[in-house]
Amino acid sequence: MGEFRSFETERLLLRPMSLDDDAFILQLYNSPKWFQFIGDRNLRNTEDARVYIKDRMLPQLYKLGFSNYCVIRKVDNVKIGACGLYDREGLQEIDLGFAFLPEYEGKGYASEATIKLVKVAKTVFSLKTLQAITRLDNAASQKLLEKLGFEHIENIKIPKDSAVLMLYQIEL
């Protein structure tokens, strides 16, 4: 994993997810807001989480050099969330996505991590445009995307998701 870039902010380390993050992914992907706003990924144990990381996260990392980042609080080395750049089916551009454990919400961590990822999307990965999707009832994500400079383009549906989603975009 050493050949892939990690990034730091004042309070956070963002490093590519690895198979060692299986217990954390299991916890995050089974949190109440994950179910509410993102959906059930059918991860019921750490083996399910390892397979998900191996089959869904690592291939994109090897192909594009970026994927899902584990967000770690530097002060105590605790894994608090995920933030990533995703090549998502149904979107024309790379998608910025983020999710945090409930106890770390409302502390500015999502803002800090996403500001950094938007910056490196341009400066490190040479992306010209980013998109982001969120459910109509996810006001917190909408607010953060607008703070980052994303604009709501239209409402869409993507493959394998029945929900109507708000599509946001930013030119880098």
N, C-alpha and C positions, 0 to 999 in steps of 0.2 A: 504493500500500500504506500510505501514511501515515495514513489514517483509522482503521486498526485498531490496537488497543492492544498494546504490548509490556510486558513485566514484568521486574523485576530482583530478584535476591537478592544476598546478600553477594558470591558468586563468579560468578554466572551472569546472562546476559541471555536472556530467552525472547521471541522475536519470531516473528510469523507466517511460515510457510514462503512462499517466493516462487519464481518460475521460476529465479531465480539460484542456487537451492539444488540444482539438478539433479545435479551431480556428487556432492554430499554424500549426497543421497537414494539415488543409485545405490550408493554405498559402504555406507551403513547397511543398506539393504534386501537387500544381498547378503552381509552378515556371517553367520558361522556360527550364532550364537544367533538371529538373525532367522529363518533357515531352520528351525532346530530348534523354536522356540517360537511363531512367528507364521506362517511359511509363505512360499512362493515367490510373489512378485508379478509374476514374468516381466519384470523390468526388466533389460535386457541392455546398455543403452547410455544415454548422457545424454539422447538424444531420448525414449526410453521413460520415463525419469524425469520429463522436462518434461511429457509428456502425462499422466502419473500426477498430478503436482502440479496441472496445469490442470484435469483432469477429476474428480479425487477430493478434493483439498484446498481449492482456491480456491472452488468453488461453495458449500461449507458456510461458509467464512469470509464470503463476501458475504451469505449468507442469515442466518446466526446471529451473526456478529461474532466468532466463535472457531472454531478448527480445530486444525491441527497446528502446533506451535511448534518452531522450531529452537532448540536449547539451545547457547548459545555461552559459552565460558569467557572471562570479562572480562579476565583477566590477560594473555592472548595472542591473544584474538579467534578462537580455534579452535572450529569446530563439533564438538561432542562427542556430540550425541544429539538425540532428538526426544521431545517430551512434548505431549500434546494432550487436548482435549475433543472427543469424536467422537459424532455422531449416527449410531449404528451399527445397520444392519438386524438385527433379531432381538432388540434390547434395548429395554426400555421407557423407560429414562432415558439421559441423556448418559453416555458411557463415558470414563473416564480411562485413557489408554494412554501407555506410555513405552518407549523403547528407546535404548540407548547403544552406541557403538562399544566393542569389547572392551577397548581400552587405557584407557578411562575408567571402567570398572566398578570397584566396590569402594572408591570414593573419596568416597562420600556425595553425588555429583552428582544421582543419580536421586531420592534422598530430598529434597534441597534443592529441586529443580525441581517435584516432585509436591506437596510441602507448599505451595508458592506457588500452583500451579494449583488445588488444592482450595480454598485461601483465596479466590482471585479468582473461582472458580466461584460462590461464595456472594456475595461483596461487590460484584463488578463485573457479573457476568452473572445474578445473582439466581436461581441454580439452587437447588432445595430438596433434591435427591437426586442422587447420582452412583452409577454402577455401574462395575464393572471386570471384565474376564474374563482368565483365564490358564489355561494348560494344567495338567493334573494334575501333571506332572513339573517345573514351573517353581517350585521352592521359593523362589528369590530374589524373584520377583515376589510370591508369596504372603506372604512375610515383610514386604516393604515395604508391601503393601496393609494388612496387619494393623497395622503400625506407624502408618499413617495413620488408623486407626480404622475401616477397612472391615470388614464381617463377611461371612463366607461364607454365602450364602443357599441355593444349590442348585447342582447340576451340570446344564448345559444343552448343547444344540447350537444353533448359529446357521446361517442360510442360507449356502451356499457354503463350508462348513467341516465336514469329516467328524469332526473331533476332538470329544471330550467336553471341555467347558470348565467351570472353576469360576467361578461368578457371585458377585461380591462387591458389597456395597452400603453406602453411608454416607448418613445423613441430615445435611444441612448446617444 
